[in-house]
Structure formats: structure tokens, C-alpha cells
Amino acid sequence: MANTTNTVTALFIPADIGPACSAVTIPNNDDALFTVRDMIGCEYVGRVNVLSIIREGIGMNTDVWVDDCGLLNDSPVNIRASIITGQRIVGNVVITGCTNKGGLCDLKFKSCVREFLDILNKTAQDWIANGYPTGRVH
């Protein structure tokens, strides 16, 4: 069942590896993507899928909202988002839950969200230690 409240809970993943990921609230209306755009800090948002193994781990359909023009500007690589999508992602991202009809819904993890984020951060640190580029893409 779709979320019928006025807001949905999502996850903000900053491009900088230092700050923690955090829960954010997005309006569940026509302004949702404008809010996501402002949170990410971009002009145009695009939708990217997570890897199927990540979707299974989360336990629901998700959308990853990214800076659609991030590769064209001076955005830093978002290693955590790159890990969960399987492609190079730059800039901040927001992950939302997604209904079967493509609408937004609360992002809910089937298991412990803390464990998921700890594993994600550890993997990102391993990638950095092994030379994954963290700087600008230009």
C-alpha cells in the first residue's frame, strides 16, 4: 500500500565520506523532486537503480536520486552511492522507497539499517584504501 501521509522518509548520502548518512523527510506531493533537488544541491535530478543484491538487502524497491548533470560539473565522487548502484555516481544522493506503480514511499529496511550503513561505510573505506578515486571527476 502506498504511503498516504504528507511526507515520506528517505536516506541522504553525502558525497563526502566524512559525514554520516541521515534520514530525511520529503513531501509526498508534486514538490517531492524539487525538495530532493534542493537536498542534493543540483539543478536536475535523475533516477538510478540500486544493484539487485542491494535491493534484496534493503527488502524493497528503491530509487536513488542523483544530480543528473553531476558528471558535467565539479562534483566529487560519491563512493557509497557508487557501491550501491554499481556505477560512478557524483554528488549527494537521496534514496527513497518506490511503490510498484513508481510512486514514492517510506524507505524501510527489512533488517537493521545501522548494520547496512556500517557495512556500506566499511566498504567505502576499503575502496578508498585500494585507490578508488574520491576527488573531482575532471
N, CA, C and O atoms as CSV, one atom per row, in Angstrom:
chain,resi,resn,atom,element,x,y,z
A,1,MET,N,N,0.838,-1.177,0.000
A,1,MET,CA,C,0.000,0.000,0.000
A,1,MET,C,C,0.883,1.241,0.000
A,1,MET,O,O,1.872,1.294,0.731
A,2,ALA,N,N,0.551,2.202,-0.782
A,2,ALA,CA,C,1.326,3.436,-0.885
A,2,ALA,C,C,1.169,4.270,0.374
A,2,ALA,O,O,0.155,4.198,1.068
A,3,ASN,N,N,2.169,5.045,0.644
A,3,ASN,CA,C,2.140,5.962,1.771
A,3,ASN,C,C,1.106,7.044,1.470
A,3,ASN,O,O,1.190,7.723,0.446
A,4,THR,N,N,0.143,7.198,2.357
A,4,THR,CA,C,-0.897,8.199,2.137
A,4,THR,C,C,-0.699,9.419,3.032
A,4,THR,O,O,-1.563,10.294,3.089
A,5,THR,N,N,0.437,9.479,3.731
A,5,THR,CA,C,0.718,10.644,4.564
A,5,THR,C,C,1.281,11.760,3.691
A,5,THR,O,O,1.477,11.590,2.488
A,6,ASN,N,N,1.530,12.883,4.312
A,6,ASN,CA,C,2.026,14.049,3.581
A,6,ASN,C,C,3.530,14.028,3.357
A,6,ASN,O,O,4.053,14.855,2.611
A,7,THR,N,N,4.241,13.086,3.998
A,7,THR,CA,C,5.692,13.006,3.835
A,7,THR,C,C,6.131,11.550,3.712
A,7,THR,O,O,5.404,10.630,4.088
A,8,VAL,N,N,7.335,11.365,3.177
A,8,VAL,CA,C,7.979,10.052,3.157
A,8,VAL,C,C,9.372,10.198,3.756
A,8,VAL,O,O,10.002,11.250,3.646
A,9,THR,N,N,9.837,9.136,4.384
A,9,THR,CA,C,11.173,9.104,4.954
A,9,THR,C,C,12.129,8.530,3.927
A,9,THR,O,O,11.827,7.527,3.279
A,10,ALA,N,N,13.282,9.165,3.778
A,10,ALA,CA,C,14.280,8.751,2.800
A,10,ALA,C,C,15.647,8.774,3.465
A,10,ALA,O,O,15.766,9.113,4.642
A,11,LEU,N,N,16.686,8.409,2.702
A,11,LEU,CA,C,18.049,8.390,3.212
A,11,LEU,C,C,18.913,9.320,2.377
A,11,LEU,O,O,18.965,9.189,1.154
A,12,PHE,N,N,19.586,10.252,3.023
A,12,PHE,CA,C,20.508,11.174,2.373
A,12,PHE,C,C,21.912,10.623,2.507
A,12,PHE,O,O,22.363,10.326,3.613
A,13,ILE,N,N,22.620,10.480,1.372
A,13,ILE,CA,C,24.002,10.000,1.382
A,13,ILE,C,C,24.884,11.105,0.816
A,13,ILE,O,O,24.885,11.346,-0.391
A,14,PRO,N,N,25.645,11.787,1.698
A,14,PRO,CA,C,26.518,12.851,1.201
A,14,PRO,C,C,27.677,12.292,0.388
A,14,PRO,O,O,28.134,11.173,0.622
A,15,ALA,N,N,28.145,13.083,-0.568
A,15,ALA,CA,C,29.278,12.672,-1.392
A,15,ALA,C,C,30.539,12.547,-0.551
A,15,ALA,O,O,31.342,11.640,-0.770
A,16,ASP,N,N,30.719,13.439,0.400
A,16,ASP,CA,C,31.877,13.399,1.290
A,16,ASP,C,C,31.740,12.195,2.210
A,16,ASP,O,O,30.696,12.010,2.836
A,17,ILE,N,N,32.775,11.382,2.298
A,17,ILE,CA,C,32.739,10.162,3.097
A,17,ILE,C,C,32.700,10.457,4.598
A,17,ILE,O,O,32.327,9.589,5.387
A,18,GLY,N,N,33.082,11.677,4.999
A,18,GLY,CA,C,33.137,12.022,6.417
A,18,GLY,C,C,31.783,12.057,7.103
A,18,GLY,O,O,31.586,11.347,8.089
A,19,PRO,N,N,30.851,12.850,6.624
A,19,PRO,CA,C,29.549,12.924,7.289
A,19,PRO,C,C,28.769,11.623,7.151
A,19,PRO,O,O,28.856,10.928,6.139
A,20,ALA,N,N,28.013,11.316,8.184
A,20,ALA,CA,C,27.180,10.111,8.171
A,20,ALA,C,C,25.984,10.293,7.241
A,20,ALA,O,O,25.566,11.415,6.954
A,21,CYS,N,N,25.453,9.184,6.784
A,21,CYS,CA,C,24.178,9.198,6.065
A,21,CYS,C,C,23.100,9.568,7.085
A,21,CYS,O,O,23.257,9.311,8.279
A,22,SER,N,N,22.021,10.163,6.620
A,22,SER,CA,C,20.991,10.579,7.569
A,22,SER,C,C,19.599,10.428,6.974
A,22,SER,O,O,19.401,10.499,5.761
A,23,ALA,N,N,18.646,10.220,7.868
A,23,ALA,CA,C,17.243,10.156,7.460
A,23,ALA,C,C,16.763,11.567,7.151
A,23,ALA,O,O,17.082,12.516,7.867
A,24,VAL,N,N,15.992,11.691,6.077
A,24,VAL,CA,C,15.398,12.972,5.700
A,24,VAL,C,C,13.923,12.747,5.411
A,24,VAL,O,O,13.485,11.624,5.159
A,25,THR,N,N,13.178,13.820,5.452
A,25,THR,CA,C,11.744,13.764,5.170
A,25,THR,C,C,11.467,14.555,3.900
A,25,THR,O,O,11.940,15.680,3.735
A,26,ILE,N,N,10.701,13.954,3.018
A,26,ILE,CA,C,10.367,14.556,1.726
A,26,ILE,C,C,8.847,14.667,1.630
A,26,ILE,O,O,8.142,13.745,2.041
A,27,PRO,N,N,8.326,15.775,1.097
A,27,PRO,CA,C,6.876,15.860,0.936
A,27,PRO,C,C,6.381,14.805,-0.058
A,27,PRO,O,O,7.035,14.533,-1.065
A,28,ASN,N,N,5.247,14.231,0.230
A,28,ASN,CA,C,4.655,13.224,-0.645
A,28,ASN,C,C,3.621,13.904,-1.543
A,28,ASN,O,O,2.420,13.644,-1.467
A,29,ASN,N,N,4.150,14.795,-2.405
A,29,ASN,CA,C,3.278,15.534,-3.315
A,29,ASN,C,C,4.073,15.917,-4.564
A,29,ASN,O,O,5.174,15.412,-4.780
A,30,ASP,N,N,3.522,16.795,-5.373
A,30,ASP,CA,C,4.173,17.181,-6.627
A,30,ASP,C,C,5.494,17.935,-6.420
A,30,ASP,O,O,6.267,18.082,-7.367
A,31,ASP,N,N,5.763,18.408,-5.214
A,31,ASP,CA,C,7.002,19.135,-4.931
A,31,ASP,C,C,8.136,18.216,-4.479
A,31,ASP,O,O,9.226,18.699,-4.175
A,32,ALA,N,N,7.907,16.916,-4.427
A,32,ALA,CA,C,8.889,15.980,-3.880
A,32,ALA,C,C,10.242,16.106,-4.571
A,32,ALA,O,O,11.266,16.229,-3.899
A,33,LEU,N,N,10.263,16.079,-5.888
A,33,LEU,CA,C,11.550,16.117,-6.588
A,33,LEU,C,C,12.228,17.479,-6.499
A,33,LEU,O,O,13.451,17.565,-6.614
A,34,PHE,N,N,11.456,18.541,-6.298
A,34,PHE,CA,C,12.072,19.852,-6.063
A,34,PHE,C,C,12.798,19.842,-4.714
A,34,PHE,O,O,13.888,20.398,-4.580
A,35,THR,N,N,12.181,19.207,-3.730
A,35,THR,CA,C,12.810,19.081,-2.415
A,35,THR,C,C,14.073,18.241,-2.508
A,35,THR,O,O,15.103,18.605,-1.940
A,36,VAL,N,N,14.005,17.110,-3.226
A,36,VAL,CA,C,15.169,16.244,-3.415
A,36,VAL,C,C,16.274,17.019,-4.123
A,36,VAL,O,O,17.438,16.941,-3.733
A,37,ARG,N,N,15.914,17.756,-5.151
A,37,ARG,CA,C,16.885,18.569,-5.892
A,37,ARG,C,C,17.612,19.530,-4.949
A,37,ARG,O,O,18.835,19.660,-5.007
A,38,ASP,N,N,16.860,20.194,-4.091
A,38,ASP,CA,C,17.456,21.145,-3.156
A,38,ASP,C,C,18.356,20.440,-2.133
A,38,ASP,O,O,19.411,20.961,-1.774
A,39,MET,N,N,17.943,19.261,-1.666
A,39,MET,CA,C,18.756,18.497,-0.719
A,39,MET,C,C,20.078,18.066,-1.346
A,39,MET,O,O,21.133,18.139,-0.716
A,40,ILE,N,N,20.002,17.618,-2.593
A,40,ILE,CA,C,21.190,17.153,-3.302
A,40,ILE,C,C,22.091,18.332,-3.651
A,40,ILE,O,O,23.316,18.214,-3.642
A,41,GLY,N,N,21.473,19.466,-3.957
A,41,GLY,CA,C,22.239,20.647,-4.339
A,41,GLY,C,C,22.525,20.679,-5.824
A,41,GLY,O,O,23.654,20.930,-6.245
A,42,CYS,N,N,21.496,20.423,-6.616
A,42,CYS,CA,C,21.690,20.390,-8.062
A,42,CYS,C,C,20.519,21.084,-8.761
A,42,CYS,O,O,19.583,21.563,-8.120
A,43,GLU,N,N,20.597,21.124,-10.083
A,43,GLU,CA,C,19.536,21.738,-10.870
A,43,GLU,C,C,18.534,20.710,-11.400
A,43,GLU,O,O,17.328,20.957,-11.425
A,44,TYR,N,N,19.054,19.545,-11.826
A,44,TYR,CA,C,18.199,18.497,-12.391
A,44,TYR,C,C,18.497,17.178,-11.705
A,44,TYR,O,O,19.659,16.796,-11.565
A,45,VAL,N,N,17.450,16.475,-11.273
A,45,VAL,CA,C,17.652,15.167,-10.656
A,45,VAL,C,C,17.390,14.069,-11.677
A,45,VAL,O,O,16.571,14.213,-12.585
A,46,GLY,N,N,18.102,12.984,-11.502
A,46,GLY,CA,C,17.892,11.792,-12.306
A,46,GLY,C,C,17.720,10.604,-11.377
A,46,GLY,O,O,18.134,10.644,-10.218
A,47,ARG,N,N,17.105,9.543,-11.894
A,47,ARG,CA,C,16.857,8.345,-11.090
A,47,ARG,C,C,17.794,7.235,-11.538
A,47,ARG,O,O,17.970,6.997,-12.733
A,48,VAL,N,N,18.391,6.559,-10.565
A,48,VAL,CA,C,19.293,5.445,-10.817
A,48,VAL,C,C,18.823,4.272,-9.961
A,48,VAL,O,O,18.330,4.472,-8.851
A,49,ASN,N,N,18.973,3.063,-10.466
A,49,ASN,CA,C,18.614,1.871,-9.700
A,49,ASN,C,C,19.769,1.421,-8.820
A,49,ASN,O,O,20.934,1.646,-9.151
A,50,VAL,N,N,19.446,0.787,-7.703
A,50,VAL,CA,C,20.466,0.125,-6.910
A,50,VAL,C,C,20.694,-1.259,-7.514
A,50,VAL,O,O,19.847,-1.775,-8.243
A,51,LEU,N,N,21.844,-1.852,-7.204
A,51,LEU,CA,C,22.111,-3.214,-7.641
A,51,LEU,C,C,21.062,-4.149,-7.040
A,51,LEU,O,O,20.562,-3.900,-5.943
A,52,SER,N,N,20.732,-5.210,-7.747
A,52,SER,CA,C,19.683,-6.117,-7.274
A,52,SER,C,C,20.026,-6.716,-5.913
A,52,SER,O,O,19.133,-6.910,-5.089
A,53,ILE,N,N,21.289,-7.011,-5.661
A,53,ILE,CA,C,21.671,-7.572,-4.359
A,53,ILE,C,C,21.451,-6.561,-3.238
A,53,ILE,O,O,21.119,-6.947,-2.117
A,54,ILE,N,N,21.629,-5.291,-3.521
A,54,ILE,CA,C,21.380,-4.233,-2.528
A,54,ILE,C,C,19.883,-4.099,-2.294
A,54,ILE,O,O,19.440,-3.976,-1.152
A,55,ARG,N,N,19.100,-4.124,-3.373
A,55,ARG,CA,C,17.633,-4.057,-3.242
A,55,ARG,C,C,17.127,-5.212,-2.385
A,55,ARG,O,O,16.250,-5.028,-1.541
A,56,GLU,N,N,17.686,-6.407,-2.605
A,56,GLU,CA,C,17.294,-7.567,-1.792
A,56,GLU,C,C,17.669,-7.350,-0.332
A,56,GLU,O,O,16.905,-7.702,0.567
A,57,GLY,N,N,18.840,-6.772,-0.095
A,57,GLY,CA,C,19.277,-6.495,1.273
A,57,GLY,C,C,18.409,-5.457,1.962
A,57,GLY,O,O,18.124,-5.571,3.154
A,58,ILE,N,N,17.990,-4.449,1.217
A,58,ILE,CA,C,17.096,-3.428,1.777
A,58,ILE,C,C,15.715,-4.029,1.993
A,58,ILE,O,O,15.067,-3.779,3.009
A,59,GLY,N,N,15.275,-4.823,1.024
A,59,GLY,CA,C,13.994,-5.507,1.166
A,59,GLY,C,C,12.822,-4.823,0.505
A,59,GLY,O,O,11.670,-5.143,0.795
A,60,MET,N,N,13.105,-3.873,-0.391
A,60,MET,CA,C,12.019,-3.187,-1.091
A,60,MET,C,C,12.565,-2.504,-2.337
A,60,MET,O,O,13.777,-2.357,-2.495
A,61,ASN,N,N,11.660,-2.088,-3.221
A,61,ASN,CA,C,12.060,-1.298,-4.379
A,61,ASN,C,C,12.511,0.077,-3.908
A,61,ASN,O,O,11.919,0.668,-3.005
A,62,THR,N,N,13.567,0.571,-4.535
A,62,THR,CA,C,14.101,1.876,-4.167
A,62,THR,C,C,14.445,2.671,-5.412
A,62,THR,O,O,14.636,2.115,-6.493
A,63,ASP,N,N,14.518,3.963,-5.242
A,63,ASP,CA,C,15.035,4.870,-6.267
A,63,ASP,C,C,16.178,5.655,-5.641
A,63,ASP,O,O,16.079,6.115,-4.504
A,64,VAL,N,N,17.266,5.803,-6.396
A,64,VAL,CA,C,18.383,6.640,-5.970
A,64,VAL,C,C,18.320,7.893,-6.824
A,64,VAL,O,O,18.429,7.818,-8.048
A,65,TRP,N,N,18.147,9.034,-6.195
A,65,TRP,CA,C,18.026,10.313,-6.891
A,65,TRP,C,C,19.377,10.994,-6.872
A,65,TRP,O,O,19.957,11.220,-5.810
A,66,VAL,N,N,19.880,11.323,-8.061
A,66,VAL,CA,C,21.228,11.856,-8.238
A,66,VAL,C,C,21.184,13.164,-9.022
A,66,VAL,O,O,20.165,13.522,-9.613
A,67,ASP,N,N,22.317,13.868,-9.011
A,67,ASP,CA,C,22.491,15.067,-9.832
A,67,ASP,C,C,22.625,14.607,-11.285
A,67,ASP,O,O,23.627,13.995,-11.654
A,68,ASP,N,N,21.641,14.894,-12.090
A,68,ASP,CA,C,21.622,14.428,-13.482
A,68,ASP,C,C,22.764,15.024,-14.305
A,68,ASP,O,O,23.161,14.453,-15.321
A,69,CYS,N,N,23.286,16.159,-13.875
A,69,CYS,CA,C,24.387,16.810,-14.595
A,69,CYS,C,C,25.686,16.727,-13.811
A,69,CYS,O,O,26.629,17.460,-14.108
A,70,GLY,N,N,25.755,15.855,-12.825
A,70,GLY,CA,C,26.908,15.778,-11.935
A,70,GLY,C,C,28.229,15.530,-12.626
A,70,GLY,O,O,29.262,16.048,-12.200
A,71,LEU,N,N,28.209,14.740,-13.694
A,71,LEU,CA,C,29.463,14.468,-14.397
A,71,LEU,C,C,29.938,15.661,-15.214
A,71,LEU,O,O,31.090,15.700,-15.647
A,72,LEU,N,N,29.053,16.636,-15.428
A,72,LEU,CA,C,29.409,17.808,-16.212
A,72,LEU,C,C,29.944,18.957,-15.359
A,72,LEU,O,O,30.500,19.924,-15.880
A,73,ASN,N,N,29.770,18.840,-14.055
A,73,ASN,CA,C,30.276,19.913,-13.190
A,73,ASN,C,C,31.390,19.367,-12.304
A,73,ASN,O,O,31.928,18.291,-12.563
A,74,ASP,N,N,31.718,20.084,-11.299
A,74,ASP,CA,C,32.880,19.752,-10.478
A,74,ASP,C,C,32.484,18.989,-9.214
A,74,ASP,O,O,32.989,19.287,-8.132
A,75,SER,N,N,31.596,18.018,-9.338
A,75,SER,CA,C,31.119,17.272,-8.179
A,75,SER,C,C,32.081,16.162,-7.783
A,75,SER,O,O,32.679,15.521,-8.647
A,76,PRO,N,N,32.236,15.929,-6.473
A,76,PRO,CA,C,33.088,14.827,-6.025
A,76,PRO,C,C,32.389,13.480,-6.222
A,76,PRO,O,O,31.161,13.403,-6.252
A,77,VAL,N,N,33.183,12.434,-6.353
A,77,VAL,CA,C,32.636,11.084,-6.479
A,77,VAL,C,C,31.978,10.692,-5.161
A,77,VAL,O,O,32.543,10.917,-4.091
A,78,ASN,N,N,30.797,10.111,-5.235
A,78,ASN,CA,C,30.093,9.597,-4.065
A,78,ASN,C,C,30.337,8.090,-4.028
A,78,ASN,O,O,29.642,7.321,-4.691
A,79,ILE,N,N,31.323,7.686,-3.251
A,79,ILE,CA,C,31.728,6.280,-3.235
A,79,ILE,C,C,30.609,5.394,-2.705
A,79,ILE,O,O,30.366,4.321,-3.257
A,80,ARG,N,N,29.926,5.815,-1.653
A,80,ARG,CA,C,28.851,4.978,-1.099
A,80,ARG,C,C,27.740,4.775,-2.119
A,80,ARG,O,O,27.228,3.665,-2.260
A,81,ALA,N,N,27.361,5.832,-2.833
A,81,ALA,CA,C,26.329,5.686,-3.862
A,81,ALA,C,C,26.839,4.849,-5.032
A,81,ALA,O,O,26.076,4.098,-5.639
A,82,SER,N,N,28.126,4.978,-5.350
A,82,SER,CA,C,28.716,4.177,-6.424
A,82,SER,C,C,28.674,2.693,-6.076
A,82,SER,O,O,28.432,1.857,-6.946
A,83,ILE,N,N,28.907,2.365,-4.816
A,83,ILE,CA,C,28.878,0.970,-4.371
A,83,ILE,C,C,27.485,0.379,-4.542
A,83,ILE,O,O,27.338,-0.723,-5.069
A,84,ILE,N,N,26.470,1.098,-4.104
A,84,ILE,CA,C,25.121,0.505,-4.115
A,84,ILE,C,C,24.468,0.523,-5.494
A,84,ILE,O,O,23.508,-0.210,-5.730
A,85,THR,N,N,24.976,1.354,-6.409
A,85,THR,CA,C,24.397,1.397,-7.758
A,85,THR,C,C,25.228,0.634,-8.780
A,85,THR,O,O,24.727,0.274,-9.845
A,86,GLY,N,N,26.485,0.388,-8.465
A,86,GLY,CA,C,27.351,-0.302,-9.417
A,86,GLY,C,C,27.837,0.581,-10.551
A,86,GLY,O,O,28.291,0.075,-11.576
A,87,GLN,N,N,27.749,1.891,-10.384
A,87,GLN,CA,C,28.239,2.829,-11.388
A,87,GLN,C,C,28.790,4.066,-10.689
A,87,GLN,O,O,28.454,4.337,-9.536
A,88,ARG,N,N,29.635,4.814,-11.392
A,88,ARG,CA,C,30.215,6.010,-10.781
A,88,ARG,C,C,29.127,7.066,-10.617
A,88,ARG,O,O,28.494,7.495,-11.582
A,89,ILE,N,N,28.934,7.465,-9.372
A,89,ILE,CA,C,27.953,8.487,-9.017
A,89,ILE,C,C,28.719,9.646,-8.408
A,89,ILE,O,O,29.652,9.439,-7.631
A,90,VAL,N,N,28.332,10.854,-8.755
A,90,VAL,CA,C,28.969,12.037,-8.184
A,90,VAL,C,C,27.929,12.881,-7.460
A,90,VAL,O,O,26.750,12.882,-7.815
A,91,GLY,N,N,28.379,13.585,-6.459
A,91,GLY,CA,C,27.496,14.465,-5.703
A,91,GLY,C,C,26.668,13.724,-4.667
A,91,GLY,O,O,26.741,12.501,-4.547
A,92,ASN,N,N,25.890,14.479,-3.931
A,92,ASN,CA,C,25.000,13.931,-2.909
A,92,ASN,C,C,23.863,13.162,-3.572
A,92,ASN,O,O,23.511,13.427,-4.722
A,93,VAL,N,N,23.291,12.208,-2.840
A,93,VAL,CA,C,22.143,11.458,-3.353
A,93,VAL,C,C,21.103,11.286,-2.254
A,93,VAL,O,O,21.393,11.421,-1.065
A,94,VAL,N,N,19.886,10.985,-2.686
A,94,VAL,CA,C,18.790,10.647,-1.784
A,94,VAL,C,C,18.195,9.335,-2.266
A,94,VAL,O,O,17.934,9.164,-3.457
A,95,ILE,N,N,17.981,8.409,-1.337
A,95,ILE,CA,C,17.343,7.138,-1.668
A,95,ILE,C,C,15.941,7.150,-1.078
A,95,ILE,O,O,15.753,7.425,0.107
A,96,THR,N,N,14.964,6.848,-1.920
A,96,THR,CA,C,13.573,6.759,-1.477
A,96,THR,C,C,13.066,5.348,-1.713
A,96,THR,O,O,13.619,4.592,-2.512
A,97,GLY,N,N,12.008,5.015,-1.002
A,97,GLY,CA,C,11.279,3.807,-1.326
A,97,GLY,C,C,10.457,4.073,-2.576
A,97,GLY,O,O,10.166,5.222,-2.908
A,98,CYS,N,N,10.087,3.007,-3.262
A,98,CYS,CA,C,9.353,3.143,-4.517
A,98,CYS,C,C,8.229,2.114,-4.548
A,98,CYS,O,O,8.456,0.930,-4.301
A,99,THR,N,N,7.027,2.565,-4.850
A,99,THR,CA,C,5.901,1.647,-4.980
A,99,THR,C,C,5.979,0.911,-6.309
A,99,THR,O,O,6.760,1.283,-7.185
A,100,ASN,N,N,5.185,-0.117,-6.458
A,100,ASN,CA,C,5.149,-0.866,-7.723
A,100,ASN,C,C,4.678,-0.004,-8.893
A,100,ASN,O,O,4.961,-0.316,-10.050
A,101,LYS,N,N,3.971,1.067,-8.596
A,101,LYS,CA,C,3.494,1.971,-9.649
A,101,LYS,C,C,4.414,3.164,-9.850
A,101,LYS,O,O,4.080,4.084,-10.598
A,102,GLY,N,N,5.579,3.161,-9.188
A,102,GLY,CA,C,6.556,4.228,-9.386
A,102,GLY,C,C,6.414,5.411,-8.460
A,102,GLY,O,O,7.154,6.385,-8.603
A,103,GLY,N,N,5.499,5.367,-7.521
A,103,GLY,CA,C,5.347,6.465,-6.580
A,103,GLY,C,C,6.340,6.375,-5.434
A,103,GLY,O,O,6.937,5.324,-5.202
A,104,LEU,N,N,6.512,7.469,-4.724
A,104,LEU,CA,C,7.396,7.482,-3.559
A,104,LEU,C,C,6.704,6.842,-2.368
A,104,LEU,O,O,5.488,6.945,-2.208
A,105,CYS,N,N,7.501,6.178,-1.534
A,105,CYS,CA,C,7.004,5.663,-0.262
A,105,CYS,C,C,8.154,5.658,0.726
A,105,CYS,O,O,9.308,5.854,0.345
A,106,ASP,N,N,7.843,5.435,1.994
A,106,ASP,CA,C,8.874,5.402,3.030
A,106,ASP,C,C,9.916,4.340,2.707
A,106,ASP,O,O,9.580,3.234,2.283
A,107,LEU,N,N,11.175,4.685,2.912
A,107,LEU,CA,C,12.269,3.742,2.780
A,107,LEU,C,C,12.364,2.975,4.089
A,107,LEU,O,O,12.646,3.551,5.140
A,108,LYS,N,N,12.124,1.669,4.016
A,108,LYS,CA,C,12.176,0.815,5.204
A,108,LYS,C,C,13.085,-0.364,4.913
A,108,LYS,O,O,12.933,-1.037,3.893
A,109,PHE,N,N,14.020,-0.610,5.798
A,109,PHE,CA,C,14.954,-1.712,5.654
A,109,PHE,C,C,14.379,-2.948,6.329
A,109,PHE,O,O,13.825,-2.871,7.426
A,110,LYS,N,N,14.518,-4.104,5.653
A,110,LYS,CA,C,13.990,-5.333,6.252
A,110,LYS,C,C,14.841,-5.794,7.430
A,110,LYS,O,O,14.359,-6.524,8.296
A,111,SER,N,N,16.086,-5.376,7.466
A,111,SER,CA,C,16.953,-5.718,8.587
A,111,SER,C,C,17.454,-4.430,9.218
A,111,SER,O,O,16.889,-3.363,8.980
A,112,CYS,N,N,18.477,-4.514,9.996
A,112,CYS,CA,C,18.980,-3.365,10.750
A,112,CYS,C,C,19.637,-2.344,9.819
A,112,CYS,O,O,20.628,-2.650,9.155
A,113,VAL,N,N,19.088,-1.150,9.775
A,113,VAL,CA,C,19.635,-0.090,8.929
A,113,VAL,C,C,21.041,0.281,9.383
A,113,VAL,O,O,21.892,0.616,8.559
A,114,ARG,N,N,21.288,0.225,10.681
A,114,ARG,CA,C,22.608,0.558,11.218
A,114,ARG,C,C,23.671,-0.403,10.673
A,114,ARG,O,O,24.769,0.015,10.306
A,115,GLU,N,N,23.328,-1.692,10.627
A,115,GLU,CA,C,24.257,-2.688,10.089
A,115,GLU,C,C,24.526,-2.427,8.611
A,115,GLU,O,O,25.670,-2.503,8.162
A,116,PHE,N,N,23.478,-2.120,7.859
A,116,PHE,CA,C,23.635,-1.807,6.437
A,116,PHE,C,C,24.583,-0.631,6.242
A,116,PHE,O,O,25.494,-0.700,5.417
A,117,LEU,N,N,24.377,0.446,6.995
A,117,LEU,CA,C,25.206,1.642,6.858
A,117,LEU,C,C,26.638,1.392,7.318
A,117,LEU,O,O,27.577,1.924,6.725
A,118,ASP,N,N,26.820,0.591,8.364
A,118,ASP,CA,C,28.174,0.255,8.813
A,118,ASP,C,C,28.928,-0.511,7.726
A,118,ASP,O,O,30.092,-0.220,7.450
A,119,ILE,N,N,28.266,-1.487,7.115
A,119,ILE,CA,C,28.893,-2.261,6.042
A,119,ILE,C,C,29.193,-1.362,4.850
A,119,ILE,O,O,30.259,-1.473,4.243
A,120,LEU,N,N,28.264,-0.472,4.510
A,120,LEU,CA,C,28.461,0.452,3.392
A,120,LEU,C,C,29.676,1.348,3.646
A,120,LEU,O,O,30.509,1.529,2.758
A,121,ASN,N,N,29.777,1.907,4.850
A,121,ASN,CA,C,30.911,2.777,5.181
A,121,ASN,C,C,32.227,2.013,5.182
A,121,ASN,O,O,33.236,2.522,4.694
A,122,LYS,N,N,32.232,0.803,5.722
A,122,LYS,CA,C,33.455,-0.012,5.737
A,122,LYS,C,C,33.881,-0.332,4.306
A,122,LYS,O,O,35.065,-0.252,3.981
A,123,THR,N,N,32.938,-0.690,3.460
A,123,THR,CA,C,33.254,-0.987,2.059
A,123,THR,C,C,33.810,0.250,1.368
A,123,THR,O,O,34.779,0.149,0.615
A,124,ALA,N,N,33.216,1.416,1.611
A,124,ALA,CA,C,33.705,2.665,1.015
A,124,ALA,C,C,35.132,2.954,1.469
A,124,ALA,O,O,35.966,3.364,0.662
A,125,GLN,N,N,35.417,2.745,2.742
A,125,GLN,CA,C,36.774,2.970,3.245
A,125,GLN,C,C,37.762,2.002,2.600
A,125,GLN,O,O,38.894,2.380,2.298
A,126,ASP,N,N,37.341,0.762,2.388
A,126,ASP,CA,C,38.191,-0.216,1.697
A,126,ASP,C,C,38.459,0.222,0.263
A,126,ASP,O,O,39.586,0.112,-0.220
A,127,TRP,N,N,37.443,0.713,-0.412
A,127,TRP,CA,C,37.614,1.188,-1.792
A,127,TRP,C,C,38.630,2.329,-1.831
A,127,TRP,O,O,39.502,2.356,-2.699
A,128,ILE,N,N,38.518,3.261,-0.900
A,128,ILE,CA,C,39.453,4.387,-0.852
A,128,ILE,C,C,40.867,3.874,-0.598
A,128,ILE,O,O,41.814,4.312,-1.252
A,129,ALA,N,N,41.013,2.947,0.350
A,129,ALA,CA,C,42.331,2.390,0.675
A,129,ALA,C,C,42.943,1.687,-0.524
A,129,ALA,O,O,44.166,1.614,-0.644
A,130,ASN,N,N,42.102,1.167,-1.415
A,130,ASN,CA,C,42.586,0.466,-2.601
A,130,ASN,C,C,42.680,1.365,-3.828
A,130,ASN,O,O,42.860,0.881,-4.946
A,131,GLY,N,N,42.556,2.683,-3.619
A,131,GLY,CA,C,42.817,3.626,-4.705
A,131,GLY,C,C,41.628,4.081,-5.517
A,131,GLY,O,O,41.815,4.696,-6.567
A,132,TYR,N,N,40.391,3.802,-5.072
A,132,TYR,CA,C,39.237,4.294,-5.819
A,132,TYR,C,C,39.263,5.820,-5.797
A,132,TYR,O,O,39.443,6.407,-4.730
A,133,PRO,N,N,39.090,6.473,-6.932
A,133,PRO,CA,C,39.174,7.948,-6.953
A,133,PRO,C,C,38.053,8.596,-6.163
A,133,PRO,O,O,36.877,8.280,-6.343
A,134,THR,N,N,38.436,9.500,-5.293
A,134,THR,CA,C,37.439,10.172,-4.447
A,134,THR,C,C,37.245,11.629,-4.829
A,134,THR,O,O,36.280,12.262,-4.402
A,135,GLY,N,N,38.143,12.155,-5.620
A,135,GLY,CA,C,38.092,13.580,-5.957
A,135,GLY,C,C,37.146,13.896,-7.081
A,135,GLY,O,O,36.261,13.113,-7.427
A,136,ARG,N,N,37.350,15.036,-7.626
A,136,ARG,CA,C,36.525,15.512,-8.740
A,136,ARG,C,C,36.725,14.623,-9.952
A,136,ARG,O,O,37.757,13.964,-10.084
A,137,VAL,N,N,35.753,14.603,-10.827
A,137,VAL,CA,C,35.846,13.732,-11.999
A,137,VAL,C,C,36.560,14.389,-13.162
A,137,VAL,O,O,36.793,13.743,-14.184
A,138,HIS,N,N,36.909,15.652,-13.030
A,138,HIS,CA,C,37.608,16.359,-14.108
A,138,HIS,C,C,39.043,16.564,-13.735
A,138,HIS,O,O,39.806,17.142,-14.510
